[in-house]
Amino acid sequence: MRNRIKDLRLVYDLTQDELAEKLEVSRQTIISLEKGRYNPSLILAYKISRVFMCRIEDVFIFEEGNENG
């Protein structure tokens, strides 16, 4: 699953540290999310969408045939 976290973070002028603090996660989690190495829990996806004031579907792009599992 692709995401637009880095793009949105830059639009909102947030550092990785600032976003991590708002989401109550580590900076390493933000790095992993931005690189697509980690898919967040539904709760974290919801928190991310709230920080960026948009829908979960506006942050995460589901690509059929690319599911892990």
N, C-alpha and C positions, 0 to 999 in steps of 0.2 A: 504494500500500500504506500503510495506516495503521499507527501504532505507539503503544505505551504508554510510551515512554521517559520522557517528562516526569513522568507519574503515578508510575512506579516510582522515578524519581530522587528525587521528593519523599517517597515512602514511606521510602526509604533515607536520607533527609536528606542528600542530596549536592547540591552546587552544580554548575553546568555545568562549571566549572573542575576540580572534583574528579573528576567522571565522565570528563572528557577526559583527565586525567592517568592514571586507572586503565586507560583504553582506548588510551593512547598516540596520541591524535589531538588536533586543535586544538579549542578552544572553539567556533570557527565551525562545525566539523563537527557538534558536538552541537546547536547552534542549528538547522542545516539539517536534521538528522535529526528533531528535535522538531517542526519546522514542516512536515515531510513533503516537503521540497524535494529530498531526497536519500535514495536507498535504499542501504543499506550492502552491502558485499561479504559473501559468506557467512562469511568469517573474522571480520569485524567484528561481524556479527550473532551469531555464536557467542560472541565475547568479551562482548558486551552481555548475552546470556542468562546467562553465567557470573557476571558482576558481580551480577546480580539473582537469581541462584540459581533460575532457572526455564528452561523450554524456549523455544526460539526462537519457537514458535507462540504462546507466552504474551505475547511482546513485540510481535510483528508480526502484523497482521491483513490477510490477503490478501483483497482484494475483487475477485471475478471481473468481468471486463469493464473493469477499470481499469488494465490492464497498459500500461506505456510501451514501445512497440516492437513 
